[in-house]
Amino acid sequence: MNTLLVTSTQDSTGKTAISIALGLLAKERGLDVGYMKPKGTRLQSKVGKTLDQDPMLARELLGLDAEIHQMEPIVYSPTFVDGAIRGQESGDELAEIVREYYEQLSAGSDLMLIEGAGRYTTGGIIDLTDPDLADLLDAEAVLVTDYSQPSDVDDVLAAAADFGDRLAGVLFNRVPDAAYEELETDVVPFLETRGVTVLGVLPRKRELAGITVSDLAGELGAEVATDAPTDGFVERFLVGAMGGDEALRYFRRTKDAAVITGGDRSEIHTAALEAPGVKCLILTGGHRPPSAVLGKAESKGVPVLLVNADTITAIDRAEEVVRGGRTRDERTVDLLRDLLYEHADVDVLVGAPAAENSDEALADSGEDDEESA
C-alpha cells in the first residue's frame, strides 16, 4: 500500500479538490482508496458538533463508508489550540489516536490519501505538523503550492528542507498564463537542480479561481435588485471607501471584481458602473440605492446585490466564500481531475493501474521461482 500526504505551503491552495481528484484517478485505475484528514481546520457547527467539511466531501465523492470521527480525529479549532497551549492536550496521545484510525481506514487500500491541514506547519503546538505526520504514517508528501513570482520558490525550498526524503515532489496549482512559461522554463529546472521533483504544473482556470455572481448572491443571502445576468465570475473584491473620481481610477485598474460599498454611496456606485472590470455591486447596510443607479446597472448588465450586513462583515464573508466555500465541490473536483490527468505525472502520484501492478507482481513471482529453481 502507498500512503500519500497532500500538503501545502499556505491555506487555500486547492489541496482538498486535488486530494479527492487523485482518489478518483486511482479508483479509475482499479485501485482501492482510503482518505483521512487528521487535523480538521475547515470548521462549521453542525448538530452541536464542530465538523470539517472536507472529509464529508471526500466520503461522498470517493464512496467511502468511514465515520467522520475516524477521518478527522483532531478538530483543530481555536478552542483546541487554546487548550493545547495551556497543556491540556497530549501530542503523544493524539499521535496514537491518529495512527490507530489510520490503520483502520487504510486496511485493504492500495492508496491511502492523507490531507494536510491549512499550511504544512499547522499542528506544531502538538508536534503533529505535516512533516511529523509523514513520519508517523510512513507517507510520501506532495507539496501543493501556487506560483506567481520567483520569490514564491523560497517557500517551496523551505518546505522541501522540512520534509527531506519524505517529499515526493511539488505540484504547482492555479498558475496564471503570465507566469506559466517562466515557471516551466526557469523555475522547474532550478528546483530539479536542488533535488526537488516537480510532478505537475496546473494552469489557472477561471472556473476554479472565482465564483459566479449567482452563487455569490446565494452564499451571502443577498437580494438581487436588478434584472441583469448573474453568470459572470468574480475573483476579487474591491472596497469603495473613497471619493468618486479616485474610485473610478481605482476600479478601472482591475478585472473580474465585485465592488463592496454602502448602499447609500451613490457616487461610488456610479463610478463602479463605469469600470469594465466590475462584474457586480454588493451594497451593504440594508440600503437600497436610487432608482437611477439600478437603471444604469441594468443597462450595463451589472447585477446589484443587497445585503443587510455592514461592509466589513460582507467583505469577510465574500472572501471566505471565494477561498473555500463553493469553490470546493464536485464540479471543482471534476475539473481538477481533468487538469491532473493532462498536466501531472499521475503514475507517480497514484501509482500504476491495478492490472499493471498485478502483472508486475506475477513477473516478480516468476523471477523468484526461477531463482529458487
N, C-alpha and C positions, 0 to 999 in steps of 0.2 A: 504493500500500500504506500502511496505517496501522500505526503501532507504538505499543503501549500498555504503559506500565510500571506494574505494580501494586505499590505501595509501602505503607508503614505507619509510624505513629508509634511503635510498640512491637512487641515479639515477640508471636506467637500471637494475631493479630487475625483469623485466617481467610483470610489472603492466598492461600494455596495453593488452597484449595477455591474461592475467588472467581475466581482466575485461570483454573482449569480449567473452572469453570462458565461463565465468559464465553466460553471457547473452544467449549464445547458449544452455547451460544446462537448463536454466529457460524456454526458448522457447520450448524445447523438453518436458517439463513438462506441457505445455499448458498455460504458464504464458505470459502476455503481458509485454514487456520490453522496458524501455527507457534508454537513455545514455546521459551523459554530462561530459565534461572536462572543468570546469570553467576557469582554468588558462592554456592556451596553451604554452607549452615550447619546443615542438619539431618542430622547425620552418624551413620554406623554403619559398623562394619567388615564387609566382605563380600569373600570370596575374596582376602584380602590387600590390599584397597583400601578407601579411605575414600570412601563414597558418600552423597549426599544423596537421601533417599527421594522428595522432591517431584518432580524430573524423571522418575523412574521411574513415578510415578503418572500424571503428565501424558502421558507417552509411551503408556501403556496406554489411558487413557480417551479421549485425543484421536486414537488410531490413528496415531501418528507413527512413522517409521522412522529417526529420527535417533539417532546414537550418544550415549551419556551424556557422554562427554568433550567433545562439541560443545555439548550443552545446559548443561553445568556445567563450564566451563573452569577456574574457580578454586575450589579446595576451601578454604574459609575456616575452617580448623581451628586449634586453639591452636598447633600446631607451625608452621603457615603464618604466623600472627600474630607469633610469636616471631621467626621468620626475617625478616619484613618490618621489624620494629623494629630488627633488627641490620643492616639494609641489604642483605639477601640477595635481595630481590625488587625488581624494577623496575616501577613503576607504568606507565610509558610502554609497556614491552614487554607487560605484562598487558593494557593497554587495546587494543593492536594485536591481540592474540590474541582478545579478546572481539569486536572489530569483525570480524575475519576469520570467526569461527564464526557470528556474527550474519548476515553476508552469505550464508553457505552455507545457514543454516537458513531464512532469510526468502525465498529465491529462490522465486518462484511463489506466494507467500502474499498473500492480501488483508488479513489481520490478523496481526501478529506480537505475541505476548504475551511481555513480559519480567517475570519475577517478581523483586521485590527480595528482599534478604536481611535477616532479622531486622527491625530498625528502619531507617529511611531513611538514618541516619548511618553504618551499618555500611560499612566499606571506606575510612574516612578515612585510614588509615595508608598506603594505596597510591593515594590520590587517586581512588578509584572509589566514592564514595558514590552513592546512587541519583540525586541531582541531577546528579552527574558523568556517570552512565550515560545519563540522559535527554539530556544534551547530546551525548554521544558517539554515541548511536544515533538522534538526532533523534526522540525519543519524547515523547509526551504522558504525563503521570503521573496516575494515580488514587490518591488517598490513602485507605487503609482505616484506620478508627480506631474504637475503642469509645467509648461515651459513658455516663456515669452521673451526672455532676455538671457544673455550668457551668465549673468550673476546667479541665476537660478541653479547653476551647476554646483555652487557651493553647498547647497542643502543636500544634493544628491551624494556628493562625496562624503559629507559628514555622516549621512545615514549609512553609506556603504562601509565606512570605518566601524560604525557601531554594530552592524550585522556581521561583518567579517565574512567567513566562509559560508555562512548561512544564506547569504544573498545570492539568489539565482540570477537576478537581473533587474533591470529598470524598464518600466512601461510608461512612456510619455503619453499623456492624455490631453485632449482638447487643445491641440497645438494649432494656433492661428496660421492662416496662409502666409502671412508676412514673415513668420519665424520658421516655417517648415523647412525651407531649403538650407538655412543656416544650421538648423539642428541636424539635418541629415548629413550635410557636407563637412561641418566643422566639429560640432559638439559630440556626435556619436563616435567618430574616430578618436577624439580626445579621450572620452570616457573609456573606450576599449584599451587605449594605451595605459590607462590607470587600473586596468584589471576589472572594469565594471562592464558587464554584458548588457547591451540594450536589446530587449526582447520585442519591442514594437514601438511604433510612433503613430498614434491615432490622431487623425486630423480633427479639427474643431468642426462640429456640425451645429447649425443654428438650432435644430430641434432639441439638442442637448444642452444648449447654452442659455436658454431662457424659458419663458412661459408665455402662452397665448394670453391676450387680454381677457378673453372669455374665462379661462381657467383662473387667472389672477383675480378677476371680479368674484368668482365663486369662493376662492380661498379667503378673500378679505371680507366676504359678506357684504359686498358693495352693491349699491343700486346703480344700474346703467341708465344714465339720464338722457342719452342720445340714441337716435336711430342711425348708428354708424357701425361698420364691420368690426367685429371683435376677434378676428382670426390672426391679427398681426402679432409678432413676437416682441416681447420686452426682455431685454438682457440687463438693463441697469436702471437706476433711479436717480433723478436729479431733484434737489430741493429748491423750490422757488422762494427765496427769502431776501431778494434784493429788489432794486428798482427795475422798472420796465425795460429801459434801454440796456442796462447792464445784463438783465436776464436774457434778452434776445441774443446778445453776443455769446453768452454762456450756452444757451440752448442750441445754437447753430453749430457748435463745435462737437456735437455728439450725434449718435445714431441709435436706433432701436431702444429708445429711452421712454420711461414714464416720468412725468413731472408731478411731484407731490407738493401740494401747497394748500393753504387755507381756502375754503370756498368763498371767502369774501375778498380775495385778492384778484380782482378782475383785470388789473394791469398785467399781472403775471400770466393769467390765463390767455390773454390776447397775445402776449409775447411768445408763449409756448406754441400757440397755434400757427405762428409764422415760421416755425423751425421745422424743416422737413424730416428731421430725425426723431421727432417726438411722436410716439405711437399712441399715447393716451394721456389723459389728465386724471389724477387721483386727488379729489378735493376733500379736505378734512374738515372736522368741526361740525358736521351736520348742516353746513350752509349750502343752499342751492344758488348757483351763480345766476347772473342776469340772463334773460331770455336771448339777448343779443349774443352772448358768449356761446350758449348752447346752439343757437342757429349757425354761428360761424363754425363751430366744431363739426356739426353735421355736414355743412357744405365742404369742409376739408376732409371729411371721412375720419375724424379723430374722435374716438369714444371718450366720454366723460364718466368717471366713476365717482360716486359719492359715498363717503364713509363717515360714521359718527365719531370715530376716534380722533385724537389730536394728531398733529403732524409727526411728532417723534414716534409715537406708538405705531402709526401707519407705516413709517419708514422701516422700523424694526421688523414688523410683521411681513412686509413685502419682501424685504431682503432674505428673511428666513424662508419664505416660500420658494424663492428662486434658488437658494443654496441647497435646500434639502427637502422640499415639500413635494410638489407634483413632478419634480424632475427625477424622482426615484420611483418608478412604477414599471409595469410590464412593458409599456412602449419603450421606455428608456433601455430596459434590459435587452429587448429585441434589437434595438439599434446598436448597442454595444456589442452584442453577439456578432452582428454582421461586420462591424469595424475590426473586431479582434480576428475574425476569420480572414479578413482581407489584408490587415496591416500588422499582424503579430505572429510570432512563432508559436503556433498553437501546439505543435508536437512537444515542445519544451515545457510549455505552460501546463498542459493537462495530460500529456502522455500520448502514446500511440493508441490507435483503435484497439478494442479488446481482441479482435481477431488476430491482429499483428502480434499483440502480446502473447496470445496463445500459441501462435506459430513459433515465436522465438523461444517460448518455454519448451515446446516439443523439440525444437532443434537442439537446445541446450541439453535436454534429457537424452537425446540420441547421442550427442557427443560424450556425455557422461557414461552411457552404456558402452560406447566403443572403447573409452579409456579403461573401463572396468574389465572388458574382454581382453 
